[in-house]
Amino acid sequence: MSSDDIFIISCKGKIAYLKFYGICKPILTQFTNEIYKKYISDTNLDMVGIYYFNLKNIVIMPRSNTERKRPLLIEFAPTRTHLPLISYVAAMAALRTALHGRFIQAIPYSLGSLRFASSFKAADLTIERNTAGKPKPDSASLVFGKQFSDHMLTIYWSEKEGWKVPQIKPFQNLSLHPATSALHYSIELFEGMKAFRGVDNHIRLFRPNLNMERMHRSADRSCLPLFDKVELLECIRKLVEVDQEWVPYSLDASLYIRPTFIGIEPSLGVSRASQALLFCIVGPVGPYFTTGAFSPVSLLADPSYVRAWRGGVGAYKMGGNYGPTIAVQNQAIKQGCQQVLWLYGEQEEITEVGTMNLFIYWTNEGGERELLTPPLDGIILPGVTRQSLLDLAREWGEFKVTERTMGMKELLGALDSGKITEVFGAGTACVVCPVGSLLYKGKTYQIPTMQNGPDLAKRFHKELTDMQYGRKQSEWAPLVV
């Protein structure tokens, strides 16, 4: 089960069995009974179980001898109105504590579809060591995404058998059926994380729980099987531990971690995959951009191209969002630019920069200093670095922090009037990347990011890298080794 899930055994509205070891039991009983009365009592099901997905959905698991053979999904968004504030906060805190401590009963397979009712366990992980390790590259000559470590993580799933045992084994090619659904219909998703060797020689991740949350959402949107986020993170942590010598001994490099999830249904039918493979590969990386770790990039803004649209999958980390951008990226290079500023709609809303989230530091119409970034409205990827910059800025409290749309007309007007101080991208691969110029409809606009330090971009960069490399202790950067 995931770290945010609850499982409660119930029968006809009365709590028959609640394995929670006494933690907030009265509150949970009240909470569950209320849910039953409000949402379930009229369904005429002889219910034997409730399974909450991230406290947003309820799945009723019917008895095996009823006509209904599949789980019944009910959307549910609990709010503080369901319980007194103190009780609600206490219940949620206790749930998180208990779930992380594994105090809750696992779901028996017999209660419903294995798509919902099972997950692999890191405790079952097997390790096959690579006895013929590769030479490790010089940190100074690393190219992003070209070198890989000695091992990989694989976890297979099928609808008939559920999750198989996780395996760490020597890095190797995959063997896939030619009709594999991921190859034909892009039923796949991935994540991007990093491990850092700190000044104290300890290895750290950076906010990996956010990556697991995003990967879980992407899996749900792709109709791929759900998994326990805590268990997957522990498997990944173990992979990094096994390949720890591949984490560069450098404060300018890191180990890139690429968890990937693909449908491997051997069929040309366009349908939900009944077989899947979750795997993870890692490799040492240097700066993402060849211009260097903190050199400004130039952007092409062409309204004839879009990266994503509302109602689509732009908010999920799927390969189908990236492949189609290559042709536009090539157009940018031909026109002397390094990246693409993606626009959307009649107002030519600015959305993302290449594969990065976008930030604008400016003086707004009210004369306030403001950090602005596009909102998470379905076409913006909820980046881990994006969230970190917003969290830091709000913690500092030194300027206004806003998530809202901005069109090209407003951006160019602010440039012409000298209101723009800095523009920069942010992402796991690049951390923070300043923007120096913008090509739009044949005209180049200079952006004064570098002339202004860039003080804010550099401050963000230092804050994050200090945490990542252990110069500053932070709960955002948990130790791996």
ChimeraX attribute file (.defattr): number of C-alpha atoms within 10 A of each C-alpha:
attribute: neighborCount
match mode: 1-to-1
recipient: residues
	/A:1	26
	/A:2	20
	/A:3	21
	/A:4	20
	/A:5	18
	/A:6	23
	/A:7	18
	/A:8	22
	/A:9	19
	/A:10	19
	/A:11	15
	/A:12	17
	/A:13	17
	/A:14	12
	/A:15	15
	/A:16	11
	/A:17	10
	/A:18	16
	/A:19	14
	/A:20	19
	/A:21	11
	/A:22	9
	/A:23	16
	/A:24	16
	/A:25	15
	/A:26	12
	/A:27	15
	/A:28	20
	/A:29	15
	/A:30	14
	/A:31	16
	/A:32	19
	/A:33	19
	/A:34	15
	/A:35	18
	/A:36	19
	/A:37	12
	/A:38	10
	/A:39	14
	/A:40	19
	/A:41	15
	/A:42	9
	/A:43	9
	/A:44	8
	/A:45	18
	/A:46	18
	/A:47	20
	/A:48	18
	/A:49	21
	/A:50	27
	/A:51	22
	/A:52	19
	/A:53	20
	/A:54	14
	/A:55	16
	/A:56	12
	/A:57	17
	/A:58	23
	/A:59	19
	/A:60	22
	/A:61	25
	/A:62	22
	/A:63	19
	/A:64	14
	/A:65	8
	/A:66	10
	/A:67	9
	/A:68	12
	/A:69	14
	/A:70	15
	/A:71	19
	/A:72	15
	/A:73	14
	/A:74	14
	/A:75	13
	/A:76	15
	/A:77	10
	/A:78	14
	/A:79	10
	/A:80	11
	/A:81	8
	/A:82	13
	/A:83	16
	/A:84	10
	/A:85	12
	/A:86	9
	/A:87	16
	/A:88	19
	/A:89	13
	/A:90	14
	/A:91	20
	/A:92	15
	/A:93	13
	/A:94	15
	/A:95	22
	/A:96	15
	/A:97	15
	/A:98	18
	/A:99	20
	/A:100	14
	/A:101	10
	/A:102	13
	/A:103	15
	/A:104	19
	/A:105	16
	/A:106	15
	/A:107	21
	/A:108	10
	/A:109	14
	/A:110	12
	/A:111	20
	/A:112	22
	/A:113	16
	/A:114	21
	/A:115	21
	/A:116	19
	/A:117	20
	/A:118	21
	/A:119	24
	/A:120	21
	/A:121	19
	/A:122	20
	/A:123	11
	/A:124	12
	/A:125	18
	/A:126	13
	/A:127	17
	/A:128	11
	/A:129	14
	/A:130	13
	/A:131	8
	/A:132	8
	/A:133	12
	/A:134	10
	/A:135	9
	/A:136	16
	/A:137	15
	/A:138	11
	/A:139	18
	/A:140	13
	/A:141	9
	/A:142	19
	/A:143	16
	/A:144	17
	/A:145	16
	/A:146	9
	/A:147	14
	/A:148	20
	/A:149	23
	/A:150	22
	/A:151	24
	/A:152	24
	/A:153	25
	/A:154	22
	/A:155	20
	/A:156	20
	/A:157	23
	/A:158	19
	/A:159	14
	/A:160	11
	/A:161	13
	/A:162	22
	/A:163	23
	/A:164	17
	/A:165	17
	/A:166	23
	/A:167	20
	/A:168	23
	/A:169	17
	/A:170	18
	/A:171	18
	/A:172	10
	/A:173	6
	/A:174	8
	/A:175	6
	/A:176	13
	/A:177	12
	/A:178	12
	/A:179	15
	/A:180	21
	/A:181	27
	/A:182	20
	/A:183	16
	/A:184	13
	/A:185	15
	/A:186	16
	/A:187	27
	/A:188	25
	/A:189	25
	/A:190	21
	/A:191	19
	/A:192	19
	/A:193	21
	/A:194	24
	/A:195	30
	/A:196	31
	/A:197	28
	/A:198	23
	/A:199	16
	/A:200	9
	/A:201	13
	/A:202	14
	/A:203	25
	/A:204	24
	/A:205	24
	/A:206	26
	/A:207	19
	/A:208	23
	/A:209	16
	/A:210	17
	/A:211	21
	/A:212	22
	/A:213	18
	/A:214	22
	/A:215	25
	/A:216	21
	/A:217	15
	/A:218	23
	/A:219	23
	/A:220	13
	/A:221	14
	/A:222	21
	/A:223	16
	/A:224	25
	/A:225	28
	/A:226	21
	/A:227	23
	/A:228	20
	/A:229	23
	/A:230	21
	/A:231	20
	/A:232	21
	/A:233	17
	/A:234	16
	/A:235	25
	/A:236	25
	/A:237	21
	/A:238	19
	/A:239	23
	/A:240	30
	/A:241	15
	/A:242	18
	/A:243	17
	/A:244	20
	/A:245	13
	/A:246	22
	/A:247	25
	/A:248	26
	/A:249	16
	/A:250	17
	/A:251	16
	/A:252	16
	/A:253	22
	/A:254	28
	/A:255	27
	/A:256	25
	/A:257	23
	/A:258	18
	/A:259	24
	/A:260	20
	/A:261	27
	/A:262	24
	/A:263	27
	/A:264	24
	/A:265	23
	/A:266	16
	/A:267	15
	/A:268	12
	/A:269	12
	/A:270	10
	/A:271	12
	/A:272	14
	/A:273	23
	/A:274	20
	/A:275	22
	/A:276	25
	/A:277	21
	/A:278	22
	/A:279	21
	/A:280	22
	/A:281	21
	/A:282	29
	/A:283	26
	/A:284	27
	/A:285	27
	/A:286	25
	/A:287	19
	/A:288	18
	/A:289	17
	/A:290	10
	/A:291	11
	/A:292	13
	/A:293	16
	/A:294	19
	/A:295	13
	/A:296	22
	/A:297	20
	/A:298	22
	/A:299	27
	/A:300	27
	/A:301	22
	/A:302	20
	/A:303	19
	/A:304	10
	/A:305	14
	/A:306	17
	/A:307	20
	/A:308	20
	/A:309	15
	/A:310	13
	/A:311	10
	/A:312	11
	/A:313	19
	/A:314	21
	/A:315	22
	/A:316	25
	/A:317	22
	/A:318	23
	/A:319	15
	/A:320	16
	/A:321	18
	/A:322	13
	/A:323	9
	/A:324	12
	/A:325	17
	/A:326	11
	/A:327	9
	/A:328	19
	/A:329	19
	/A:330	15
	/A:331	16
	/A:332	21
	/A:333	15
	/A:334	10
	/A:335	13
	/A:336	13
	/A:337	19
	/A:338	19
	/A:339	23
	/A:340	28
	/A:341	26
	/A:342	26
	/A:343	23
	/A:344	22
	/A:345	13
	/A:346	8
	/A:347	14
	/A:348	20
	/A:349	20
	/A:350	21
	/A:351	27
	/A:352	24
	/A:353	23
	/A:354	21
	/A:355	21
	/A:356	26
	/A:357	23
	/A:358	26
	/A:359	26
	/A:360	21
	/A:361	22
	/A:362	21
	/A:363	18
	/A:364	15
	/A:365	9
	/A:366	7
	/A:367	9
	/A:368	11
	/A:369	18
	/A:370	19
	/A:371	23
	/A:372	21
	/A:373	23
	/A:374	20
	/A:375	16
	/A:376	16
	/A:377	15
	/A:378	16
	/A:379	21
	/A:380	22
	/A:381	22
	/A:382	20
	/A:383	22
	/A:384	22
	/A:385	24
	/A:386	21
	/A:387	15
	/A:388	18
	/A:389	21
	/A:390	18
	/A:391	12
	/A:392	13
	/A:393	17
	/A:394	15
	/A:395	9
	/A:396	9
	/A:397	9
	/A:398	10
	/A:399	14
	/A:400	16
	/A:401	17
	/A:402	15
	/A:403	13
	/A:404	12
	/A:405	16
	/A:406	18
	/A:407	16
	/A:408	17
	/A:409	12
	/A:410	13
	/A:411	16
	/A:412	16
	/A:413	12
	/A:414	17
	/A:415	17
	/A:416	13
	/A:417	9
	/A:418	13
	/A:419	18
	/A:420	23
	/A:421	23
	/A:422	24
	/A:423	25
	/A:424	22
	/A:425	25
	/A:426	27
	/A:427	19
	/A:428	19
	/A:429	21
	/A:430	19
	/A:431	22
	/A:432	27
	/A:433	26
	/A:434	25
	/A:435	27
	/A:436	20
	/A:437	19
	/A:438	22
	/A:439	20
	/A:440	16
	/A:441	10
	/A:442	11
	/A:443	8
	/A:444	13
	/A:445	16
	/A:446	14
	/A:447	22
	/A:448	19
	/A:449	23
	/A:450	18
	/A:451	11
	/A:452	13
	/A:453	13
	/A:454	19
	/A:455	14
	/A:456	18
	/A:457	26
	/A:458	15
	/A:459	13
	/A:460	19
	/A:461	18
	/A:462	15
	/A:463	16
	/A:464	23
	/A:465	19
	/A:466	18
	/A:467	21
	/A:468	29
	/A:469	26
	/A:470	21
	/A:471	15
	/A:472	14
	/A:473	12
	/A:474	14
	/A:475	9
	/A:476	16
	/A:477	22
	/A:478	18
	/A:479	18
	/A:480	19
	/A:481	15
